[in-house]
Amino acid sequence: MLETRPIFDAMYTASRHAPMPDWATRADRLRRLRALVMDNRAAIAAAISADFSNRPQQETELAEVFPSVAGIAHALRHGKRWMRVRRRATGLWFKPAASKLMPQPLGVVGIVVPWNYPLMLAVGPLTAALAAGNRVMLKQSEYTPRFAALFAQLIGASFAADEIAVVNGDAEVAREFSGLPFDHLLFTGSTAVGRHVMRAASEHLTPVTLELGGKSPAIVGPEADFDKAVERILVGKLLNAGQTCIAPDYVLLPADKMQRFIDTAKRVFGKLYPDLAGNPDYTSIVSPQHFARLQSLADEAGHLGALAVPLSDSASDAVSRRMSPLLLSGVNDGMRVMQEEIFGPLLPLLPYGSLEQAIAYVNAHPRPLALYLFEKNRANIDQVMRNTVAGGVSINDTLLHIAQDDLPFGGVGASGMGAYHGEYGFQTLSKMKPIFHQSTINGLSLFKPPYGKTFQMMMKLLVR
């Protein structure tokens, strides 16, 4: 028997004994989750910083604590309404019968959390699952062991074992976890691992939501506020040192503005992170393996003809895993840096001759999790929006679409499937059960054997 199986079995039994918790129960669980985050903010930030070698508390507050508690507040404001049975139209020929949708909890939800935002990407799906009335098993990443241990402790002190359970361990535990017969499994992580998770879930026909990644482009339009665009791209790219699934992965910009982008980026970076070597506001790379991978991407691109432009005078330091950001020009699709999701402070720059060329480049590659467009001309904005497909979009900024609780967050194609946040998360982790309520008085008797003249006459009325 798997080590995780007894935990699941107890939770499964509890979910079947109490399949439809009322709003008071759900709201109580959400309030306990919010209190857990708010009462332990300093300890959470310290644990994450220790796992990364350094991540500023302010970054954890902004990128993890704030969206977590905002999402819980949104669910508390609207969750009771989300639970209501919804009336639906009934076809003319079936009246006076009635149709409705009844939201019901699925039961036991599994959540696999990545290392890059271990609080937000646990609490966000948890919020949706609890609002929908589910019980939850959660697997934290082995790459953030201090936070994982702390979160397990905090959850254990605030929730019964059959409400929420945190499972920690290595990749073998993750494989066991993904193979449990959950009522729904939500995974956030890389596309490569997502394939394995989906394969494991298929054994039990477990439905999955996959929040993956890929290469999210930033397009600087021909009529963009150029300096502002460079600043917002850098801010979005360098948050968490680029270790963000929706970070701008590469930039498409007018060919005649390449040097201006480089010069502006150097100036902006100097204001954002002066004296990089000792700057406490800049996050380290999470592990030696990831640091080495990023260095390998940059080295290979250089060997194949790319030009690396450092944004800082400080060299990268493998000991502290502090990586100096690089702009890369002269890149092409034969380089790994243009094939793999970067997930770090490397930013390739690709020139285009026309906006149509930029759109064609995006469409020639797998559909991204996020797309960013910087442009003031409404016709150009509409052109890009109509002709590209992405998991989500921010116009004239980066990252911020993920913080909108009334917008779904999810990928498309290779960048994921399914979505959550706000009511979309509630619906993803609920069974929206359709109910048809037949009226005592109805005409169904006219449509049963023996099929004679009355049946034929009625069918002529129906099919015409």
LINQUIRA-V101261 format. One line per field, one symbol per residue. phi: phi as a letter, one per 30 degrees, with the letter a starting at -180 (. if undefined). psi: psi as a letter, one per 40 degrees, with the letter a starting at -180 (. if undefined). burial: + if it has 24 or more other ideal C-beta (glycine too) atoms within 12 Angstrom, else -. Layout:
phi=???
psi=???
burial=???
This chain:
phi=.ddddddddddddddddbdbdddedddddddddddedddbedddddddddddiabdedddddcbdeddddddeddddcdddddddcdbdceedcdcdbbaccdbddkcccbccdddbddddcdedeedddddjccbcbcddddbdddedddddddddcbddccbbcccldddddddddcddddabcbclddddeddddddddechddbccccbjcddcccddcdddddddddddeddcehhidbdcdecaccbeedcdddddddddddddddbdheecdddcddddbeddddddddddddeddcjdcccdcbddddbdddhccddbcbcidbddcddcccddhadcbdcbdbcbdddddddeddbedddbbbbcacddddddddddcbbbdabbciabiddddcdccdcacbidckbiabjhdddeddcbcdddbccddecacdddcbdddcddddddddddca
psi=hidedddddddddddddgegiiddddddddddddddddefdddddddddddedhhiddddddeddddddddddddddeddddeihhiiihideeifiiiihhhiidchhhhhhiedgdddeddddddddddeeiihhhhiieegddddddddddddeeiidedhhhhiaaddddddddeifidihhhhaidddddddddddddefhiihhgabahhihhhidfigddddddddddddehffeghdeihdihhihdeedddddddddddddddgigddeheehiiididdddddddddddddddeeihhhieiehiihddefhhhihihifiieeideedihdfafhhihhiididdddddddeeiihidihhhhidhdddddddddeihidihhhfiideddeheeiihiahbeeiiiiahaddddddfihghhhhhiidhiedeefiiigaddddddddddg.
burial=---+--++--++-++----++-+-+++-++++++-+++-++-+++-+++-+++++++-++++++++++++++++++-++--++-------------------++++++++++++++++++++++++++++++++++++++++++++++++++-++--++-++++++++----+++++++++++++++++++-++-+++-++----+++++++++++++++++-+-+--++++++++++++++++++++++++++--++--++-+++-++--++--+--+-+++++++--++-+++-++-+++---+-+++++---+---++++++++++-+---++++-+++++++++++++--+--++-++--+++++++++++----++--+---++++++++++++++++-+--+++++-+++++++++++++++++++--------------------------------
